[in-house]
Amino acid sequence: MKKILAIANQKGGVGKSTTTINLGAALALKGKTVLIIDIDPQGNTTSGLGIEKEKSKSIIYDVIEGKVDCKEAIIKTNYDNLYIIPSDVDLAGAEVELVNVPGREYKLKSALDPVREDYDYILIDCPPSLGLLTVNALATADGVIIPIQCEYFALEGVAQLLTTIKIVQKHINKKLDISGVLLTMYDGRTNLSVQVAEQIKKYFADKVYKTTIPRNIRLSEAPSYGMPIQYYSPRSKGAEAYNELAKEILERDVNSE
């Protein structure tokens, strides 16, 4: 089953880009074709996959604006089965430019329609905001993965995200579902991590993935080398966790068919 997943949380620093890169790589290693869409103007996912923004002929901004066909903007990464449409800082202007455009919530969906059947998974890395770019991602996606870090104020702002998801479900994309909630930066040695994890599980119940992403130095280092964790440090706890997450997502998708 083909699937489009948006990785979203308007809070910054929760592991959205890390999850997009490493979940994408894990799914690709399991033989799935994966297209990553970076719609965060910071472009952390783009650089984290070793793509030099300056050398990219086209970025997602050009695709949303209709200047470039989606297929022309896709770049094959250095990793098997893994592709990306990159981002850069120019995308920040898209929020303002889209405000008065008719059908502005559907620009990304329309742009991706020609390729959505070409990939097993399309992962959209959202910016840390609930603006038009994130709404476009939610309008396009089948499901949302919400990464939440196991730290103070973990649930801060999540209610706002859930409200946005409900509005999108009601008015724009009725099939949108919360695919899962992912606990990130977990450290089982600290009471704080354990308590926050319990709080999140109580709030989201069976939506929380069994797999948790640990606080792991190798995960922090990998993006600066432009490599997914599976290639930078394949035996690390971080690599194991994202491989396990990919397995869990594949199992959930099979069971939901």
C-alpha positions in Angstrom: 0.0 0.0 0.0 1.4 3.4 -1.0 1.4 5.9 1.8 2.2 9.6 2.4 3.2 10.5 5.9 3.7 14.0 7.3 6.1 14.3 10.2 4.7 17.3 12.1 5.0 19.2 15.4 5.1 22.9 15.6 7.6 22.7 18.4 11.2 22.8 17.2 13.9 20.5 18.3 11.7 17.4 18.8 13.4 15.2 16.1 11.3 15.8 13.0 14.2 16.0 10.6 16.1 13.2 12.4 13.0 11.0 12.1 12.3 11.9 8.5 15.9 11.1 7.4 16.4 7.9 9.5 12.9 6.4 9.1 13.2 7.1 5.4 16.6 5.3 5.3 15.3 2.4 7.4 12.3 1.9 5.1 14.6 2.1 2.0 16.9 -0.6 3.5 13.8 -2.8 3.8 13.3 -2.5 0.1 10.7 0.2 0.0 11.0 3.1 -2.4 11.0 6.3 -0.4 10.6 10.0 -1.5 11.4 12.6 1.1 9.8 16.1 0.7 11.6 18.8 2.7 9.2 21.6 3.3 11.1 23.2 6.2 12.9 26.3 5.0 15.8 25.5 7.4 16.5 22.5 5.1 17.9 20.3 7.8 16.7 17.2 6.1 18.2 18.2 2.8 21.7 18.8 4.3 21.3 15.8 6.6 21.1 13.6 3.5 24.3 15.1 2.1 22.5 17.3 -0.5 24.2 20.6 -1.2 21.4 23.1 -1.5 23.4 25.4 -3.8 23.9 22.6 -6.3 20.2 21.6 -6.4 18.7 22.6 -9.7 15.2 22.8 -8.3 13.7 22.9 -4.8 10.3 22.2 -3.4 9.5 25.9 -3.6 9.7 25.8 -7.4 7.4 22.8 -7.4 4.8 24.4 -5.1 4.9 27.6 -7.2 4.3 25.5 -10.4 7.6 26.6 -12.0 9.0 23.1 -12.1 7.4 19.7 -12.7 7.7 17.5 -9.6 9.6 14.8 -11.4 12.3 17.2 -12.4 13.0 18.3 -8.8 13.5 14.8 -7.5 17.1 13.9 -6.6 18.4 10.4 -5.9 20.4 10.4 -2.7 23.6 8.4 -2.2 21.5 5.7 -0.6 19.5 2.9 -2.4 15.7 3.5 -2.8 15.9 6.9 -1.2 15.0 10.1 -3.1 14.4 13.7 -2.0 12.9 17.0 -3.2 15.2 19.5 -1.4 14.4 22.7 0.4 16.2 25.9 1.1 15.6 29.3 2.7 13.7 30.6 -0.3 10.8 28.5 0.8 10.2 30.9 3.8 8.7 33.3 1.3 6.1 30.8 0.1 3.9 31.2 3.2 3.4 34.9 2.4 3.0 34.3 -1.4 0.4 31.6 -1.0 -1.9 33.6 1.3 -4.0 35.1 -1.6 -3.7 32.2 -4.0 -7.0 30.3 -4.7 -6.8 26.6 -3.5 -3.6 27.5 -1.5 -4.1 24.5 0.8 -3.8 22.1 -2.1 -0.7 23.4 -3.9 1.6 20.6 -2.6 -1.0 17.9 -3.1 -1.6 18.9 -6.7 2.2 19.1 -7.3 2.8 15.6 -5.9 -0.2 13.8 -7.5 1.8 12.8 -10.6 4.4 10.9 -8.5 2.4 9.6 -5.5 2.0 6.1 -7.0 5.7 5.9 -7.9 6.9 5.4 -4.3 5.9 3.1 -1.5 6.4 5.9 1.0 6.5 9.7 0.7 7.7 11.4 3.9 7.1 15.1 4.4 9.3 16.9 6.9 7.2 19.9 8.1 8.5 23.2 9.5 8.1 24.0 13.2 4.9 26.0 12.7 1.2 25.5 11.8 1.3 27.8 8.8 0.3 27.2 5.2 3.3 24.9 4.5 2.2 22.5 7.3 -1.4 22.7 6.3 -0.4 21.8 2.7 1.5 18.7 4.1 -1.6 17.7 6.1 -3.8 18.2 3.0 -1.6 15.9 1.1 -0.9 13.1 3.7 -2.7 9.9 4.5 -1.3 10.1 8.0 0.7 12.2 10.5 3.6 11.0 12.7 4.0 13.3 15.7 7.5 13.2 17.3 7.4 14.3 21.0 10.6 14.6 23.0 10.7 13.2 26.5 11.4 16.5 28.2 9.7 19.3 30.2 6.8 20.9 28.3 6.6 17.9 25.9 2.9 18.3 25.4 3.1 22.1 25.1 1.5 23.1 21.8 0.4 19.5 20.9 -3.3 20.5 21.6 -2.9 23.2 19.0 -1.5 20.7 16.4 -4.4 18.3 17.2 -6.9 21.1 16.6 -5.3 21.9 13.3 -5.4 18.2 12.3 -9.1 18.1 13.2 -9.8 21.2 11.1 -7.9 19.7 8.1 -9.8 16.4 8.6 -13.2 18.2 8.6 -12.7 20.7 5.7 -9.7 19.6 3.5 -8.6 16.0 3.9 -11.1 13.6 5.4 -8.8 10.6 5.1 -6.1 12.2 7.3 -5.3 10.1 10.3 -2.8 10.2 13.2 -0.5 7.3 12.2 1.4 7.4 15.4 3.1 9.4 18.2 6.8 8.9 18.5 8.7 9.3 21.8 12.1 10.9 21.0 15.2 11.7 23.1 14.2 9.1 25.6 16.5 8.3 28.5 15.2 5.5 30.7 17.7 6.3 33.4 16.0 9.6 34.3 12.7 9.9 36.1 11.8 12.8 33.9 11.9 10.7 30.7 9.9 7.9 32.3 7.3 10.3 33.7 6.9 12.2 30.4 6.6 8.9 28.5 3.8 7.8 30.8 2.0 11.1 30.4 2.2 10.9 26.6 1.0 7.2 26.6 -1.9 8.2 28.9 -2.9 11.0 26.5 -2.5 9.2 23.2 -3.0 5.6 24.3 -2.5 3.1 21.4 -1.4 5.8 19.0 2.0 5.8 20.7 4.6 3.6 18.9 6.1 0.9 21.0 9.5 1.9 19.6 11.1 4.8 21.4 14.0 6.8 20.0 16.8 7.1 22.6 19.0 10.1 23.3 22.0 9.1 21.4 25.2 10.9 20.5 25.6 9.1 17.1 22.1 10.3 16.1 23.2 13.9 16.9 26.4 13.5 14.9 25.1 11.9 11.7 23.5 14.9 10.1 26.7 16.9 10.1 28.2 14.1 7.9 25.2 14.1 5.6 24.4 10.5 6.4 21.4 8.6 7.8 22.3 6.9 11.1 22.1 3.4 9.4 25.2 4.3 7.3 27.0 6.6 9.8 26.8 4.2 12.8 24.8 1.1 11.9 25.3 -0.6 15.2 24.3 2.3 17.3 21.2 2.4 19.5 19.8 5.2 17.3 20.1 3.0 14.2 18.5 0.0 15.9 15.6 2.2 17.1 14.8 3.7 13.7 15.1 0.2 12.1 12.6 -1.1 14.7 10.3 1.9 14.0 10.3 1.1 10.3 9.4 -2.5 11.1 6.6 -1.4 13.4 5.1 1.0 10.8 5.2 -1.7 8.1 3.5 -4.1 10.4 0.8 -1.6 11.3 0.2 -0.8 7.6 -0.1 -4.5 6.7 -2.6 -5.0 9.5 -4.7 -2.0 8.5 -5.2 -3.1 4.9 
